[in-house]
Amino acid sequence: MRHTTRKPMSEDVLGKRRLLNRLSYVRGHVEAVRKMVEKGAYCPDVILQNLAIVKALKRVNELILAQHLRSCARDAMRSDDADAQARVEREIVNIVRNSC
């Protein structure tokens, strides 16, 4: 999907730092899982680590979505631009559809 009216992520420094910290956490856990697989770790232990990664990524998505709703989506919905409003509606529905 290409949209010329898309804005970059917010420059909220605290929010960006929180996202980067969570992504670093995920990266560390992915590396730990890789090492566990290399060493032949007990399967349930690997699965539990994977579930921690999934949970952390869900939280990253929640933070990004919250920021989007506070900025881009709010601006579009307050505007008189029906196309922008419809685009935001489609984006949110698509996110919800793909999150289940």
C-alpha positions in Angstrom: 0.0 0.0 0.0 1.4 3.4 -1.0 0.2 6.6 0.5 1.6 10.0 -0.2 0.1 11.5 2.9 1.9 9.1 5.3 3.9 10.8 8.0 7.0 9.3 9.6 6.8 8.0 13.2 6.6 10.6 15.9 9.8 12.2 17.0 8.7 11.6 20.6 12.2 10.9 22.1 10.9 9.0 25.2 8.5 6.9 23.1 11.2 6.1 20.6 13.6 5.2 23.4 11.0 2.8 24.9 10.5 1.2 21.5 14.2 0.8 20.9 14.7 -0.7 24.4 12.0 -3.2 23.7 13.4 -4.1 20.4 16.8 -4.6 21.9 15.2 -6.9 24.4 13.6 -8.9 21.6 16.9 -9.1 19.7 18.6 -10.5 22.9 15.9 -13.1 23.3 16.1 -14.1 19.6 19.9 -14.6 20.0 19.3 -16.6 23.2 16.8 -18.9 21.4 19.3 -19.4 18.5 21.9 -20.5 21.0 19.4 -22.7 22.8 18.6 -24.5 19.5 22.3 -24.8 18.7 22.9 -26.5 22.0 19.8 -28.7 21.8 18.0 -27.2 24.7 14.8 -28.7 26.1 11.9 -27.9 23.7 9.6 -26.4 26.3 12.3 -24.0 27.4 12.8 -22.9 23.8 9.1 -22.4 23.4 8.8 -20.3 26.6 11.6 -18.1 25.3 9.8 -17.8 22.0 6.6 -16.8 23.8 8.5 -14.1 25.6 9.6 -12.7 22.2 6.0 -12.8 20.9 4.8 -11.0 24.0 7.5 -8.3 23.7 6.7 -7.8 20.0 3.0 -7.4 20.8 3.9 -4.7 23.3 6.0 -3.0 20.6 3.0 -3.0 18.3 0.8 -1.6 21.1 3.2 1.3 21.7 3.4 2.1 18.0 -0.3 1.9 17.5 -1.0 4.1 20.5 1.4 6.7 19.1 -0.2 6.5 15.7 -3.7 7.0 17.3 -2.4 10.0 19.3 -0.9 11.7 16.2 -1.5 10.6 12.6 -4.9 9.0 13.1 -6.2 11.8 15.3 -5.1 14.4 12.8 -6.7 12.6 9.9 -10.0 12.1 11.7 -10.1 15.7 12.7 -9.4 16.9 9.2 -12.0 17.6 6.5 -10.2 15.1 4.2 -12.6 12.2 3.7 -9.9 10.2 1.9 -7.5 10.5 4.8 -10.3 9.5 7.2 -11.2 6.4 5.1 -7.5 5.5 4.9 -7.1 5.6 8.7 -10.2 3.5 9.1 -8.9 0.9 6.6 -5.5 0.9 8.3 -7.0 0.3 11.8 -9.4 -2.4 10.6 -6.4 -4.1 8.8 -4.3 -4.0 12.0 -7.2 -5.5 14.0 -7.8 -8.2 11.4 -4.2 -9.2 11.3 -3.7 -9.2 15.1 -6.1 -12.1 15.8 
